[in-house]
Amino acid sequence: MEVSSRHPIIRFSSGERSETTDEIVNELSLRLSIGSRVLATVVCSPDHLEDMAAGYLLTSGIVTDGNPIRSLELDPAGDTMNVELEDNSVIVDMVFTGMRPVGCGGGTLLFSDREVPPSRKGGVEISSSWIAECMKEFNRSSDLFARTGGVHSAAVADGSRLLATREDIGRHNALDKAIGCIYRSGLPLNDKVVLTSGRVSSEIMLKLVYSGVPVIVSRSAPTAGALAVAEKQGVTVVGFARGASFNVYTHPERVIF
């Protein structure tokens, strides 16, 4: 399935009516299956589906260092990702908390009720000039948004440059795709920075905690719930990063002014 398609529209502009077409983002209901058991269904953009699956499972606390992904295979119909873990049996006894995505996307966000990783210190430092330059590059990289206006963007950077940028109809999905790309490349995540176009809510923060990313920079706002988790878990939250301005909400020791 293509990531977007053309749709006929009637456009009204400057007092004039015209018939034309507009580029619209497509949606896919992707089932995630582990050991022939469908664990979750995610409504997402139909691209980078291996990254989507890997990121979702990692940021849900299902995939861990001790139980990594062995293989990812999209079925011929293109709507089910078959996942093999080192130990598939772990999901049988695993207890999950289910959360509905707020404001975009669809499906259910799952979070393992296992103990979250301990609070982290250090990991990466970023300068005020880096935030401005990296966000500028991040905004320029949002090609599908420029064409459709219908997606969120997320990226992972290493403190000097963007390593992976992904777009999706859901901000959670875009984050999962970007993190999943880095996970699949074999790079560590505990010294990386996430950039996002969307607000930083508590479920976004839980995804960072499970993946081990210590810094998030957003051009939007955080919620109080997200900041409570970030403060406890040692995550630096930077919001309203626009131009040369930004707000640091938690753990400012990683930001060099």
DRENDRENSE-540844 format. One record per residue (C-alpha): residue number from 1; chain; x, y, z. Coordinates in steps of 0.05 Angstrom, whole numbers, plus 5000, padded with zeros to 4 digits. Each point is the difference from the previous one (the first is absolute). Example, Ala and Ser with C-alpha at 12.3 -4.5 7.8 and 13.67 -1.06 7.14 Angstrom:
BEGIN
num = 1; cadena = A; east = 5246; north = 4910; up = 5156
num = 2; cadena = A; east = 5027; north = 5069; up = 4987
***
This chain:
BEGIN
num = 1; cadena = A; east = 5000; north = 5000; up = 5000
num = 2; cadena = A; east = 5025; north = 5069; up = 4983
num = 3; cadena = A; east = 5008; north = 5050; up = 5056
num = 4; cadena = A; east = 4954; north = 5050; up = 4967
num = 5; cadena = A; east = 4949; north = 5006; up = 4944
num = 6; cadena = A; east = 4963; north = 5053; up = 4960
num = 7; cadena = A; east = 4928; north = 5017; up = 5016
num = 8; cadena = A; east = 4952; north = 5045; up = 4961
num = 9; cadena = A; east = 4980; north = 5062; up = 5037
num = 10; cadena = A; east = 4963; north = 5066; up = 4989
num = 11; cadena = A; east = 5045; north = 5057; up = 5021
num = 12; cadena = A; east = 4973; north = 5068; up = 5019
num = 13; cadena = A; east = 5051; north = 5056; up = 5003
num = 14; cadena = A; east = 4998; north = 5075; up = 4990
num = 15; cadena = A; east = 4926; north = 4996; up = 4984
num = 16; cadena = A; east = 5011; north = 4949; up = 4944
num = 17; cadena = A; east = 4977; north = 4927; up = 4996
num = 18; cadena = A; east = 5043; north = 4949; up = 4962
num = 19; cadena = A; east = 5003; north = 4924; up = 4993
num = 20; cadena = A; east = 5068; north = 4969; up = 5011
num = 21; cadena = A; east = 5034; north = 4944; up = 5039
num = 22; cadena = A; east = 5037; north = 5000; up = 5066
num = 23; cadena = A; east = 5053; north = 4953; up = 5028
num = 24; cadena = A; east = 4972; north = 4961; up = 5060
num = 25; cadena = A; east = 5038; north = 4954; up = 5048
num = 26; cadena = A; east = 4980; north = 4927; up = 5000
num = 27; cadena = A; east = 4987; north = 4957; up = 5061
num = 28; cadena = A; east = 5014; north = 4927; up = 5015
num = 29; cadena = A; east = 4975; north = 4957; up = 5058
num = 30; cadena = A; east = 5063; north = 4960; up = 5016
num = 31; cadena = A; east = 4994; north = 4938; up = 5044
num = 32; cadena = A; east = 5061; north = 4982; up = 5042
num = 33; cadena = A; east = 5005; north = 4925; up = 5010
num = 34; cadena = A; east = 5049; north = 4965; up = 5046
num = 35; cadena = A; east = 5002; north = 4924; up = 4996
num = 36; cadena = A; east = 4935; north = 4999; up = 4961
num = 37; cadena = A; east = 4965; north = 5041; up = 5053
num = 38; cadena = A; east = 4975; north = 5069; up = 4979
num = 39; cadena = A; east = 5023; north = 5046; up = 5055
num = 40; cadena = A; east = 4976; north = 5067; up = 4974
num = 41; cadena = A; east = 4972; north = 5037; up = 4940
num = 42; cadena = A; east = 5030; north = 5068; up = 4982
num = 43; cadena = A; east = 4969; north = 5049; up = 4952
num = 44; cadena = A; east = 5060; north = 5032; up = 4965
num = 45; cadena = A; east = 5028; north = 5026; up = 4935
num = 46; cadena = A; east = 5018; north = 4942; up = 4954
num = 47; cadena = A; east = 5075; north = 5010; up = 4997
num = 48; cadena = A; east = 5061; north = 4978; up = 5041
num = 49; cadena = A; east = 4957; north = 4945; up = 5031
num = 50; cadena = A; east = 5060; north = 4961; up = 5027
num = 51; cadena = A; east = 5023; north = 5062; up = 5037
num = 52; cadena = A; east = 4928; north = 5010; up = 5024
num = 53; cadena = A; east = 4996; north = 4930; up = 5029
num = 54; cadena = A; east = 5069; north = 5001; up = 5032
num = 55; cadena = A; east = 4990; north = 5068; up = 5031
num = 56; cadena = A; east = 4931; north = 4984; up = 5026
num = 57; cadena = A; east = 5024; north = 4936; up = 5034
num = 58; cadena = A; east = 5062; north = 5034; up = 5029
num = 59; cadena = A; east = 4963; north = 5062; up = 5026
num = 60; cadena = A; east = 4946; north = 4955; up = 5030
num = 61; cadena = A; east = 5051; north = 4963; up = 5043
num = 62; cadena = A; east = 4989; north = 4934; up = 4964
num = 63; cadena = A; east = 5067; north = 4998; up = 4964
num = 64; cadena = A; east = 5059; north = 5006; up = 5048
num = 65; cadena = A; east = 5075; north = 4989; up = 4998
num = 66; cadena = A; east = 4989; north = 4930; up = 5026
num = 67; cadena = A; east = 4944; north = 4984; up = 4951
num = 68; cadena = A; east = 5016; north = 5034; up = 4933
num = 69; cadena = A; east = 4964; north = 4993; up = 4933
num = 70; cadena = A; east = 5025; north = 4942; up = 4958
num = 71; cadena = A; east = 4959; north = 5014; up = 4937
num = 72; cadena = A; east = 4946; north = 5044; up = 4970
num = 73; cadena = A; east = 4959; north = 4976; up = 4941
num = 74; cadena = A; east = 4941; north = 5035; up = 4966
num = 75; cadena = A; east = 4948; north = 4950; up = 4976
num = 76; cadena = A; east = 4980; north = 4999; up = 4926
num = 77; cadena = A; east = 4936; north = 5039; up = 5014
num = 78; cadena = A; east = 5042; north = 5057; up = 5027
num = 79; cadena = A; east = 4960; north = 5011; up = 5064
num = 80; cadena = A; east = 5032; north = 4953; up = 5051
num = 81; cadena = A; east = 5072; north = 5004; up = 5026
num = 82; cadena = A; east = 5023; north = 4932; up = 5025
num = 83; cadena = A; east = 5051; north = 5010; up = 5055
num = 84; cadena = A; east = 5047; north = 4948; up = 5030
num = 85; cadena = A; east = 5033; north = 5017; up = 5066
num = 86; cadena = A; east = 5057; north = 4963; up = 5032
num = 87; cadena = A; east = 4947; north = 4974; up = 5048
num = 88; cadena = A; east = 4929; north = 5006; up = 4974
num = 89; cadena = A; east = 4971; north = 4968; up = 5063
num = 90; cadena = A; east = 5014; north = 5064; up = 5040
num = 91; cadena = A; east = 4935; north = 5032; up = 4975
num = 92; cadena = A; east = 4957; north = 4943; up = 5028
num = 93; cadena = A; east = 5010; north = 5021; up = 5072
num = 94; cadena = A; east = 5014; north = 5074; up = 4987
num = 95; cadena = A; east = 4950; north = 5049; up = 5030
num = 96; cadena = A; east = 4985; north = 5062; up = 4958
num = 97; cadena = A; east = 4970; north = 5068; up = 5012
num = 98; cadena = A; east = 4960; north = 5023; up = 4940
num = 99; cadena = A; east = 4994; north = 5073; up = 4982
num = 100; cadena = A; east = 4961; north = 5033; up = 4944
num = 101; cadena = A; east = 5041; north = 5048; up = 4957
num = 102; cadena = A; east = 4977; north = 5071; up = 5013
num = 103; cadena = A; east = 4986; north = 5045; up = 4941
num = 104; cadena = A; east = 5029; north = 4961; up = 4942
num = 105; cadena = A; east = 5010; north = 4931; up = 4971
num = 106; cadena = A; east = 4961; north = 4941; up = 5025
num = 107; cadena = A; east = 5004; north = 4932; up = 5032
num = 108; cadena = A; east = 5024; north = 4988; up = 5071
num = 109; cadena = A; east = 5067; north = 5018; up = 5032
num = 110; cadena = A; east = 5026; north = 4943; up = 5042
num = 111; cadena = A; east = 5049; north = 5007; up = 5057
num = 112; cadena = A; east = 5029; north = 4942; up = 5038
num = 113; cadena = A; east = 4988; north = 5002; up = 5075
num = 114; cadena = A; east = 5071; north = 4978; up = 5013
num = 115; cadena = A; east = 5044; north = 5046; up = 5040
num = 116; cadena = A; east = 5024; north = 5057; up = 4957
num = 117; cadena = A; east = 5075; north = 5012; up = 4992
num = 118; cadena = A; east = 5034; north = 5040; up = 5055
num = 119; cadena = A; east = 5010; north = 5075; up = 4996
num = 120; cadena = A; east = 5058; north = 5019; up = 4955
num = 121; cadena = A; east = 5053; north = 5053; up = 5006
num = 122; cadena = A; east = 5042; north = 5032; up = 4945
num = 123; cadena = A; east = 4997; north = 4965; up = 4933
num = 124; cadena = A; east = 5003; north = 5062; up = 4955
num = 125; cadena = A; east = 5008; north = 5075; up = 5004
num = 126; cadena = A; east = 4970; north = 5049; up = 4950
num = 127; cadena = A; east = 5013; north = 5074; up = 4990
num = 128; cadena = A; east = 4949; north = 5055; up = 4988
num = 129; cadena = A; east = 5028; north = 5011; up = 4930
num = 130; cadena = A; east = 4995; north = 4925; up = 4985
num = 131; cadena = A; east = 4927; north = 5000; up = 5019
num = 132; cadena = A; east = 4985; north = 5058; up = 4952
num = 133; cadena = A; east = 5040; north = 4970; up = 4942
num = 134; cadena = A; east = 4975; north = 4929; up = 5009
num = 135; cadena = A; east = 4927; north = 5022; up = 5005
num = 136; cadena = A; east = 5009; north = 5040; up = 4937
num = 137; cadena = A; east = 5027; north = 4939; up = 4964
num = 138; cadena = A; east = 4944; north = 4958; up = 5030
num = 139; cadena = A; east = 4946; north = 5047; up = 4975
num = 140; cadena = A; east = 5030; north = 5000; up = 4930
num = 141; cadena = A; east = 5001; north = 4924; up = 4999
num = 142; cadena = A; east = 4924; north = 4994; up = 5008
num = 143; cadena = A; east = 4986; north = 4987; up = 4926
num = 144; cadena = A; east = 4934; north = 4963; up = 5007
num = 145; cadena = A; east = 4972; north = 5054; up = 5046
num = 146; cadena = A; east = 5019; north = 5053; up = 4949
num = 147; cadena = A; east = 4961; north = 4962; up = 4947
num = 148; cadena = A; east = 4939; north = 4980; up = 5040
num = 149; cadena = A; east = 4998; north = 5037; up = 5067
num = 150; cadena = A; east = 4974; north = 4935; up = 5030
num = 151; cadena = A; east = 5058; north = 4968; up = 5039
num = 152; cadena = A; east = 5044; north = 5008; up = 5060
num = 153; cadena = A; east = 5076; north = 4995; up = 4999
num = 154; cadena = A; east = 5052; north = 4971; up = 5047
num = 155; cadena = A; east = 5075; north = 4992; up = 4995
num = 156; cadena = A; east = 5058; north = 4971; up = 5039
num = 157; cadena = A; east = 5066; north = 5039; up = 5004
num = 158; cadena = A; east = 5067; north = 4985; up = 5031
num = 159; cadena = A; east = 5016; north = 5069; up = 5027
num = 160; cadena = A; east = 5031; north = 5022; up = 4935
num = 161; cadena = A; east = 4953; north = 4980; up = 4943
num = 162; cadena = A; east = 4934; north = 4966; up = 4983
num = 163; cadena = A; east = 5007; north = 4925; up = 4993
num = 164; cadena = A; east = 4929; north = 4980; up = 4981
num = 165; cadena = A; east = 4937; north = 5040; up = 4984
num = 166; cadena = A; east = 4931; north = 4969; up = 4993
num = 167; cadena = A; east = 4930; north = 5027; up = 4987
num = 168; cadena = A; east = 4932; north = 4969; up = 5016
num = 169; cadena = A; east = 4927; north = 5017; up = 5011
num = 170; cadena = A; east = 5012; north = 4990; up = 5075
num = 171; cadena = A; east = 5054; north = 5034; up = 5042
num = 172; cadena = A; east = 5008; north = 4935; up = 5039
num = 173; cadena = A; east = 5011; north = 4962; up = 4936
num = 174; cadena = A; east = 5050; north = 5050; up = 4973
num = 175; cadena = A; east = 5040; north = 4994; up = 5064
num = 176; cadena = A; east = 4997; north = 4923; up = 4998
num = 177; cadena = A; east = 5024; north = 5000; up = 4928
num = 178; cadena = A; east = 5059; north = 5046; up = 5014
num = 179; cadena = A; east = 5021; north = 4961; up = 5063
num = 180; cadena = A; east = 4988; north = 4934; up = 4965
num = 181; cadena = A; east = 5046; north = 5020; up = 4943
num = 182; cadena = A; east = 5057; north = 5014; up = 5049
num = 183; cadena = A; east = 4986; north = 4935; up = 5039
num = 184; cadena = A; east = 5002; north = 4959; up = 4936
num = 185; cadena = A; east = 5066; north = 5033; up = 4980
num = 186; cadena = A; east = 5032; north = 4974; up = 5064
num = 187; cadena = A; east = 5017; north = 5070; up = 5027
num = 188; cadena = A; east = 4989; north = 5014; up = 5074
num = 189; cadena = A; east = 4943; north = 5046; up = 5020
num = 190; cadena = A; east = 5024; north = 5022; up = 5069
num = 191; cadena = A; east = 5043; north = 5056; up = 4970
num = 192; cadena = A; east = 4950; north = 5026; up = 4949
num = 193; cadena = A; east = 4951; north = 5058; up = 4994
num = 194; cadena = A; east = 4929; north = 4994; up = 4974
num = 195; cadena = A; east = 4968; north = 5058; up = 4962
num = 196; cadena = A; east = 4925; north = 5003; up = 4990
num = 197; cadena = A; east = 4949; north = 5045; up = 4967
num = 198; cadena = A; east = 4945; north = 4980; up = 5050
num = 199; cadena = A; east = 4986; north = 5015; up = 5073
num = 200; cadena = A; east = 5037; north = 4959; up = 5052
num = 201; cadena = A; east = 4946; north = 4961; up = 5038
num = 202; cadena = A; east = 5008; north = 4947; up = 5054
num = 203; cadena = A; east = 4995; north = 4943; up = 4950
num = 204; cadena = A; east = 5054; north = 5031; up = 4957
num = 205; cadena = A; east = 5044; north = 5006; up = 5062
num = 206; cadena = A; east = 4989; north = 4927; up = 5018
num = 207; cadena = A; east = 5024; north = 4981; up = 4931
num = 208; cadena = A; east = 5064; north = 5039; up = 5013
num = 209; cadena = A; east = 5010; north = 4968; up = 5067
num = 210; cadena = A; east = 4993; north = 4929; up = 4973
num = 211; cadena = A; east = 5046; north = 5015; up = 4941
num = 212; cadena = A; east = 5052; north = 5033; up = 5043
num = 213; cadena = A; east = 5004; north = 5067; up = 4963
num = 214; cadena = A; east = 5020; north = 5054; up = 5050
num = 215; cadena = A; east = 4980; north = 5065; up = 4962
num = 216; cadena = A; east = 4938; north = 5022; up = 4961
num = 217; cadena = A; east = 4994; north = 5066; up = 4962
num = 218; cadena = A; east = 4931; north = 5021; up = 4974
num = 219; cadena = A; east = 4974; north = 5060; up = 4963
num = 220; cadena = A; east = 4936; north = 4991; up = 5040
num = 221; cadena = A; east = 4983; north = 4996; up = 5075
num = 222; cadena = A; east = 5008; north = 4947; up = 5053
num = 223; cadena = A; east = 4944; north = 4978; up = 5048
num = 224; cadena = A; east = 5005; north = 5000; up = 5075
num = 225; cadena = A; east = 4996; north = 4923; up = 5001
num = 226; cadena = A; east = 5059; north = 4995; up = 4952
num = 227; cadena = A; east = 5042; north = 5047; up = 5042
num = 228; cadena = A; east = 4986; north = 4961; up = 5064
num = 229; cadena = A; east = 5026; north = 4936; up = 4966
num = 230; cadena = A; east = 5059; north = 5038; up = 4969
num = 231; cadena = A; east = 5021; north = 5030; up = 5067
num = 232; cadena = A; east = 4998; north = 4932; up = 5034
num = 233; cadena = A; east = 5034; north = 4962; up = 4944
num = 234; cadena = A; east = 5055; north = 5050; up = 4984
num = 235; cadena = A; east = 4976; north = 5022; up = 4931
num = 236; cadena = A; east = 5015; north = 5070; up = 4974
num = 237; cadena = A; east = 4939; north = 5032; up = 4968
num = 238; cadena = A; east = 5007; north = 5060; up = 4953
num = 239; cadena = A; east = 4936; north = 5030; up = 4973
num = 240; cadena = A; east = 4978; north = 5057; up = 4954
num = 241; cadena = A; east = 5066; north = 4994; up = 4962
num = 242; cadena = A; east = 4987; north = 5051; up = 4945
num = 243; cadena = A; east = 5055; north = 5041; up = 4968
num = 244; cadena = A; east = 5050; north = 5020; up = 5054
num = 245; cadena = A; east = 4950; north = 4993; up = 5057
num = 246; cadena = A; east = 4982; north = 4940; up = 5043
num = 247; cadena = A; east = 4979; north = 4980; up = 5070
num = 248; cadena = A; east = 5036; north = 4949; up = 5043
num = 249; cadena = A; east = 4951; north = 4966; up = 5048
num = 250; cadena = A; east = 5040; north = 4944; up = 5034
num = 251; cadena = A; east = 5072; north = 4981; up = 5011
num = 252; cadena = A; east = 5033; north = 5062; up = 4969
num = 253; cadena = A; east = 5070; north = 4974; up = 5017
num = 254; cadena = A; east = 5004; north = 4970; up = 4930
num = 255; cadena = A; east = 4989; north = 5067; up = 4965
num = 256; cadena = A; east = 5060; north = 5046; up = 4990
num = 257; cadena = A; east = 4978; north = 5072; up = 4993
***
